[in-house]
Amino acid sequence: MYYPTGGYWPEHNYGYGRNNGAFYREITIVEAMNIALQQVPGQVVKIELDTEKGIRVYEVDIITAQGIKYEVSVDVNTGAIVEVEMD
C-alpha cells in the first residue's frame, strides 16, 4: 500500500504505525489484556478496539471473582489505563 506521505508500508504492520512520518509502536491485544488484568484481576470476557475521549483504546471487559463486571480502557499507543468503570 502506498501512503501520501511517500513510500510503501505493508498491509500488516505487526504492531507498528506511522504518525506524521514518524514510526511508533502500538500495544497488541494480548498486552492490553495483561495490562487490564493487572488493574482488575478476573476473567476477560470481551476485548474491542474503540475511540474514547479522542484516544484509540482497547476496551477490555473483565468479570471479577465476585461477579462484578468492569470495563478497562487501555491506550493503544502507550499502554496507559485511560479509564476503569463498573458495568
C-alpha positions in Angstrom: 0.0 0.0 0.0 1.3 3.5 -0.9 0.8 6.3 1.6 0.5 10.0 0.6 3.4 10.9 2.8 5.6 8.9 0.5 6.8 5.3 0.5 5.3 2.0 0.9 4.0 0.4 4.0 3.0 -3.3 4.4 -0.7 -4.2 4.9 0.1 -5.8 8.2 2.2 -3.6 10.4 2.7 -6.0 13.2 2.1 -3.5 16.0 3.9 -0.6 14.3 2.2 2.5 12.9 3.1 5.9 11.4 2.3 9.3 12.8 3.4 12.4 10.9 6.1 10.5 9.2 7.5 9.1 12.5 7.2 5.4 13.4 5.7 4.3 16.7 4.7 1.0 18.3 1.2 0.1 19.3 0.5 -2.4 22.0 -1.0 -5.7 21.0 -4.4 -7.0 22.1 -2.6 -9.6 24.4 -0.6 -6.8 26.0 -3.7 -4.7 26.6 -5.4 -7.7 28.2 -2.5 -8.3 30.6 -2.3 -4.6 31.5 -6.1 -4.6 32.2 -5.8 -7.7 34.3 -3.1 -6.1 36.4 -5.6 -3.3 37.2 -8.6 -5.5 37.7 -8.0 -9.2 38.4 -10.6 -11.6 37.0 -11.6 -13.2 33.7 -11.6 -11.3 30.4 -14.9 -11.8 28.6 -14.5 -9.3 25.7 -12.0 -7.0 24.1 -12.7 -4.5 21.4 -10.9 -1.5 19.7 -12.7 1.8 20.2 -12.1 5.5 20.5 -12.6 7.2 23.8 -12.1 10.9 24.5 -10.3 11.1 21.2 -7.8 8.3 22.0 -7.8 4.9 20.4 -8.2 2.3 23.2 -8.7 -1.4 23.8 -11.9 -1.8 25.9 -11.3 -4.9 28.0 -14.4 -6.3 29.8 -13.5 -8.3 32.9 -15.6 -10.2 35.4 -14.1 -10.5 38.9 -14.3 -13.5 41.2 -17.2 -11.7 43.0 -19.1 -11.5 39.7 -18.7 -7.7 39.2 -18.1 -6.6 35.6 -15.6 -3.9 34.8 -14.6 -2.2 31.6 -10.9 -1.2 31.5 -9.8 1.2 28.7 -6.2 0.8 27.7 -4.4 3.4 25.4 -3.3 1.6 22.2 -0.2 3.8 21.8 1.1 4.0 25.4 -0.5 1.1 27.2 -1.7 3.5 29.9 -5.0 2.9 31.7 -7.4 5.6 30.4 -10.5 4.6 32.4 -11.9 1.9 34.7 -15.6 1.7 35.1 -18.0 -0.7 36.6 -20.5 -2.0 34.0 
